[in-house]
Amino acid sequence: MKRQRVRLGVNIDHVATVRNARGGAHPDPARAAEAALAAGADGITAHLREDRRHITDADIDVLTALCRRADKPLNFEMAVTDEMLAIALRHRPHAACLVPERREEVTTEGGLAVAGHEARIAPVVKALSDAGIRVSLFIEPSEDQVEAAAAVGAQVVEFHTGRYCHLTDPAQRAVEFERLAAAAAQADILGLEVHAGHGLDFATAGDVLAIREIVELNIGHFLIGEAVFVGLDAAIRRMRAAMDEAVS
């Protein structure tokens, strides 16, 4: 059976990182979101961090309205906190992806620890779901985390692919690929939709799409970095082509 087109979510956080380095309004993350959708992105991802180091509350206001006008999903990445839950419930994005967050980290360093923390995470998942927001959990590709994600009522898991992408030894990379594949198969059996993200580039995005259960990739840093050299439109179109070729 022919595989369906895999969705591409474009994370625009680092457009805001560049803007915030100088202050002011340029470059505008909303303009980047519009360009990404025009280039073939299926949705926009934005992470509102506790310290507002890139995306701001005002950005979320604009992005929510923009995605609704375009009839495209906004994937709101958020920590499991009362503050972020209140913001998500106020804006009601298409999806909320619960992620780990530490103030001292440069970027997200791993998956959310769901196993062992079900009592804290389940009520947030329920509140978001009751508001009509699709809930995703950004987790490591491990059996216990997948089981816990299903137990707390998530609809989607997004596997952290950073380890796979950063490994250079072929044997170690093969082991990590099998870990991703096994977790994706387990999630599918449990009725969870499977996404993947973090560290992906043109080559590794194609690699992980050999895992047939993956139906969406969320990619940000690489695309924004590549846009410095070729433009955002060209970078996204090339990623879209690489993904389509991988599943053809």
N, C-alpha and C positions, 0 to 999 in steps of 0.2 A: 504494500500500500504506500502511495506517495506521501511523503511527510509534509505537513503543513508548514507554511512560512513561519520562521522563528521571529518573535517580536524583538525590536531594539528600543530600549529605553536609554535616553541620553541624559547623563548627570551633568548639570551645569554649575555645580558648586564652585569650580575653580575659575570660572569667569568672574564670579564675585570675589574670589581670592585676589585676582589681579586688580579689580576695582578698589578693593579695600586697602590695598597696599599704598595707595595714594590718597584715598578718600574721594569724594565727589561721586559722579554718576557714571563714569565710563571705565571699562566697558559694561554695558547693561545686560544682566543675565536674562531679562525678558526678551531682548533682541536676539540673544543667543538661542533661547527656546524657540522663538519664531523661525529662525534660520534652521534649527535642527529639524523641526517638523516639516519645513519645506523641502529639506534634503532627504526625507524618508524615515525619520525617527517615528516610532509608533507611540511614544509617550515621553514625558519629561520627568526626571528624578531630581529632587532637591533635598538636602539634609539641613534642617534648621538645628544647629548645635546650641548647646546651653550657653556657650560664650559668644555666639554669633560671629565667629571668626570669618565666615564667608557669607552664606545666605542669611538675610535678615528677615524680620517679621514683615517689613514692607514688601520685600521680594515675594514672600509667600502670598500676600494679598494680591499682587499683580499676577503671579503665575497661576493662581487659582482661577482668576477671571479669564486669563488668556487661554488656559486649557479648556475651560468650559465653552468659550466662544469657538474654539477650534474643534470641539468635540473629541478631544484627545485626553488620555488619562494623565493625571498628576500623581506621581508616586512620592509621598511625603515620608522621607526617612526621619526617624525620631527615636530618641532615647525613651526608656520606660520610666517616665517621670510624670507627676501630676501636671506640671506646667505644659509639657508637650502634649499630653492627652487633652488638656483643655483647648489648646490651639488647634489640634486635629479635629476635635468635635465642633469647633466654631467654623472651620473652613470646609469640613467634610470632603476631603480629596477622594479621588477614585480609590486610592490604595494608601495604606500606611505600612511602612516596613520598619519593624522594631530592630534597632541596632545597638550594639554596645557603645559606650562613650566614656572616654577619660579626658580630662582637661589637658593633661600633659602629652597626649599622643599627637603625632603629626597628622596621621590619618588612621582610619579604622584598622586595628591591628589583628583582628580575628573575629570569630563569630560570637553571637550572643549566647551566654550560658543559660539555656532554658532548663535543662535537666538540673534538678536540685533547687530551682527557683520558680517552680510552677505556681506556687501560691501567690507570688508577686506579679507574675506575668499574665496569668489567666484572667484576672479581672479587667486588665487593660485590653486584652484581646476581645473580651466580651463587650466592653463598652464601645469599642470601635466597631465591632461587627453589628451591634444593636443599632448603631447610627448609619448603617449601610455602607461602611468603609471596609474594603477588602483588606484583610490583614496578612502580611507576610512577615516571616522571621528570618533574619540574616544569621545563618548558623554555619558551623563547621560541618563538613560531610561525615558525620559519625552516627552510628546506630542509636546511641542514647539521645542525642540531640534531635534526631528525626522523630523518634518515638515521643519525646517530650513535646515537640511542636504539634504533633497530632493531638496529644492529650490536652493541651491548653486551648484547642479549638481554632488554631490558625488554618487558613485556607491555602496558603502558599509558603514554601520555603525557598529562600535564595541562598545558594551555597557560596561560601567564601572561596574564591578561586585564587587568592593571592599566593598561597603556598605553591600551588601547581605552576603558576606563571613565573615565580621567582626561582624555582629549582633549575639548575643547569645540568645536573647529572642525569643522563637519559634513564638510568635504572631507577633512580629515586622519583623521577617524573612519572615513569610508568606505574610505580606503586601508588603515587598520589592520584593518578588518573583512575586507577581501579577503585580507589576509595571513593572518589566522586561518583563513579558509575554505580557502585553498590548502593551508596546513599540515595542516589536518584531513583534507582529501582525500588528501594524500600519505601521512599516517599510516595511514589506512584501507587504502590500496592495499598498504602494507607489513605489514598484519596487526596493527597496533597499535590498541588501544581508545583512544578519545579522550575526555578529561575537560577541564574548564576551571575556572579559579578565580582569585581575587584582585580585589578592588575591586568586585565585582558587587553591584547593588542590584535592586529590583523591576523597573526598566525595562531595565537593561543585561542582566540575566539573560534576560529575554525576547528581547532583541535577538540575543544570541549563539546562542540556540537555533534561530535561522533556519538555522544550520549543522547539517545533519541528522546528521553523523557524531558529534556530541557526545552522549554517553549519560549523563554525570554532571557535575553542578556541585558544587563544594565552596565553601561560603560561611560566613564566620565573623564578621568585624568588623562588617559592616553589620547582621547579624541581632542581635548582642549589643547594638549601639548602639540599634537600633530597639526592642529589648525594654525599654529604659529608659522609653519612652513608652507602649508598648501591651502589654507583656508578651511573654515568649519564645514562649508558645504561639501568640498571635495573629500575631506576626511570622513564625514558621515556616509557619503555615497560609496566610498571605497569599502568602509566597514560593512555597509548593507550588502554590497556585492560579494564580499568575502563570506558573509553569513549565508547568503543564498546559494553560493557555490558549494559550501560545506554540506548543505542538506539536500542538494539536487540529486 
